[in-house]
Amino acid sequence: MDVPRALAEMAVRLASEINADAILALTETGKNCESLTAEKLASQHGKGVKIIIATPDPEAYRKFSKCAFVESIKLTARPQSRVSQAHHAIVCGLQKGILKQGERLVCLAGDGFADIPDSLMVLDVAEDEPAIGLLESDSVLAAAVEIAFELGKTGPNGKPVGTAFIIGESKAVLRLSRQLMINPFESYNANITDRVHWDLLKKYAVFDGAFVVDRNGFIVAAHRYLNAKARVKVPEGLGTRHLAVASMTAATHAKGVTVSGEDGVVRIFEFGVMKAKINPNSKIIECLRESL
């Protein structure tokens, strides 16, 4: 039996029977959505139900973005449980205007690892969706996290590159930090949301100090020693990099992204608190809901 196709067909029938507004499919590579996105299958129901694909994979996102009858949501990362993944995608859909409050969805999900769906859920898009869209609500933060994933997976000798990004409130951040060496971005117009500059960022990430990025994504400085003195608490076992970033986000209301040089884990800080912890290989958000 072709399980992905059977579930896709069942999702279409269910959407028709309950008068749903959309089918939301969560996927990695998109292979489990091929039958769902077939034009013939998508048009078998009477009502015009939207087909929405949510994926953290850039290639899959580009592929589905070219489908005229499919809406695509690019996820930077995702929670582990099926329900949390669906809620995360819903928040992103709301932010991008793909979904509206009050709409009813049939959600097609899997276990988060194998790209094979095993569950159907019916969810209503409510006004009180959990605020788990922090990562997806800021394109500059999302870009910093994506390059952090790459630094967390590879580096010299195959080891993670420990580094930090401070995003927003750049003038205040500069006042509360100092250069450890010459700033290579002082006269260089580079934006972190433009992947063409990522190789350059990786080159400088191996040196000490944090990157300072303004709210529009422009890289203001590299090699900054963070010297904010706000009192914060970070989880036990985290080092001075995480403490310095947490302190800076408490003192300036900037956001911070760290990459652990030990295991490559990526963490997001805001208001002096760790908001997310993400495995760079699986892109699973290990703790976001608990921190908000």
N, C-alpha and C positions, 0 to 999 in steps of 0.2 A: 504493500500500500504506500502511495505517495503521501506521507503525512502532511508536509507543508501545503500541498495543493488541496488536500481534503479540508484542512483547517481554514485555508483561504476561502474556499467555496462555502464553508459553513459560516464564516464571518460575513460574507455577502448575504446569505440567506437570513441570518440573524438580524443584520442591519435593516433589511427590508421588513421583517416581521415586527420589529419593535420601533420602526420609524426613526432609526438613528440618523444623525446628521453626517457622520463620518466614520470611516474605519481607520484606526490608527495602528500601524504595524511597526513594531520595534525590531530593529535588525542590526547586524554587524556588517556583513558583506553585501547584504541584499539578496542573497541566493534564495532565502526562504520567502521572498516577496515576488518572485518572477511571475508566478501564476496570478497573484493578486493584482499585479499591475498590467496584466494582459488586458487590452482594451475590450475584448469580447466579454471577459469575465466581469469586468468592472461595470458593464452596461446591462447586465442581466436583471437587475432590480428595477422596480418602477420609479422610485424616487432618485433624484440626483444626489447620491451619497458621495461625499468627498473621500478620496483615497489619500491618506497622509502617511508618509514614510519618515521615521525618525531614526537617525543613525549617527554614531560618532566617527564613522569611517569616511575620510575625505573623498575617496574614489567613488564609494557608493553614493554619497551625497551628490557629487557632480553628475553621476549617471542618472539618478532619478530626477534631478533638476531639469533635465532635458525632456522629460516626459510631460507632454502638454496636459494630460488629465490626472497628474499626480502632484500633490503639494509635498515639499521636502523640508525637513527640520534637521539642521546640523547640531548635534549634541557635542559639546566639548568632552564631557565625561558622563557617567551614569551611575545611579545607585545600584545596589546589588539585587535587591528583591524585585520581583515582577511588578508589584503594586507601586513601589517607589519609582521604578523606571517609568511607568505610565504617567504618574503624577509629574515627574520631572519633565517629560516630553510635553505634557499639557501646559505646564507653566511656560515653556519655551514657545509653544504654539500661540499662547495668549500674547506673549511679548511681541511676537512677530506678526500678529494680526491674522494668523491662519485659523485660529479657533476663537470662538466667542463664548462668553458666559451663558450658561443655560443650554448649550448644545449637548447632545447625547452621543457617546462614542462607543463603538465596539473595538476593543483593544486586543491585538494579536501579539502575544509575548512568549519568550522562551526563558531559559534558566540563566541567561546573561553570559554564558560562555560558548556553548555550541550554538551554531546559527540555525537551530531547528526550533520552530515554535511548538509549544505544548499546552498553551492556555489561551482561553478567550475570556475577556472581562467586559462588563458593561459599566461605564463610568459617565457621570454627568459633570460637565465643566462648571464648577461652582465658584462663587465669588470669594470663598475663603480657602482657595487652593493653598496648600502649605508653601511657605516662602523658600522653596528649594531651588529657585532659579537664580540665586546670587551669581553663580559662575556664568550663566548664560545671558545675564542682563547687561553685561558690560563687555563690548567687543575687544577693548584693550586688555582687560583682565583675562578674557578667554585666550587671546593671542599669547599673553605671557605664560599662561598655564600650558598651552600647547608646546611652546618651545621648551618649557620646563620639563615636559614629558620626554622630549628628545635628549635633554641633558641628563635626565634621570636614568635613561636606558643605556646611553653610550658616552664614552669619553676616552681620555688617554688610557691605554691598556685595557679598554673595555669596562672601566669603572665609571660610576656616576660622577658628574661634575657638580659639586656643591656650590650653590650660588643663591642670590636673592634678587627680587625685583620689587621696587616700591613704586606704586602707581597712583598718580594724582597728587594734588597739594604739593607740587614740585618745589615751589619757592620756599615753603615752610620746611620741606625735607632738606633742601640745600642748606638752610640756616642751621639745621640740627645735625649736620654731617660735615665731613671734610674729605678732601682728596687724599688717597694713599699714593697715587702716582698720576702722571699726566692724563687728563680726560680726553680720550680719543674721539669723543662725540661733540666736543666743544664747537667745532665749526663744520660738523657733518650732519646733514639733514636726513635722518633715518627714522622710520616709523616702525614700531614693533608689529603692527598689523600687516605689514608688507613682508611676505616671506623672502623676498630677494635679499633682505638684510639679515636673515637669521644665521647664515654662516659666519658673518662678521660678529654677531652677538656671541655665538659659540666660541669663537676665537678668544674673545676677551673674558668669557665666563670662567676660564681656568685660573684667572688671577684673583687675588683677594678683593673684597669689597662688593658692594651692591650696585645694581643698575637703578637709576632714577628715571622714571618715565612719566611724562605729563599726562593729563586726563585725555588728551587727544591722541595719545600713542607715540608722540615724539620722544626719542631717547635723549634725555637732557645730559646724563652723565653716566659713567661707569667707574668702578674702583672707589666707591664712596664708603667711608667708615661711618656707620650710623651711631649717633651719639645722643639719642633722645633718652630722657631720664624718667619717663613715666613708669609707674609701678604696675607690673602685670604679672600674671602667672601663666606659664606654659606647661604642657604635660611633662611629667617626669621623664627624664632621659634625653630630652632635646637640648641641644647645645647653645652656644652664644649667638650663632647666626639667627636662630629662631627667636631667641629672647630679644635681640636687637630689633628684628623686624616687628615683633609684637609691640614692643615699646614705641617704635616709630608710628605704627598705625594708631596707637592710643593717643600719642601726643599731637598728631596732625590730622587724623581722620583719613589718611591715605589707606590704600589697600596694599597688602603684601603677599608675595609668592615666594616660597622657599623650595629649594631642592636639597635633599639630604645627601651629603657626600658619602654616607655609609651605605644606604640601601636605595637611594634614588627616589624615595617617597616625596611627593609634591604636596605642600600644605598652603592653604590660603588663610590669611589673617585679616581681620577688620575690627576696628575699635578695641584693639589689644587682645582679641580673642581668636583662637583657631577656629575657623568656620568650616574647613574641609580638609580631608586627608585622602589623597588619591594615589593609587598604585599606578605608576607610569606605564606598566606593561599591559595591564588589563583595562586601565582607565575606569576602574571601579571606584566610586566615591564611598569610602569606608565610614565616614562620619560627617554628615552635613546636617541632617534633620535634627540630630541631638544637640547641635551647637547653636541653632537658630532660636 
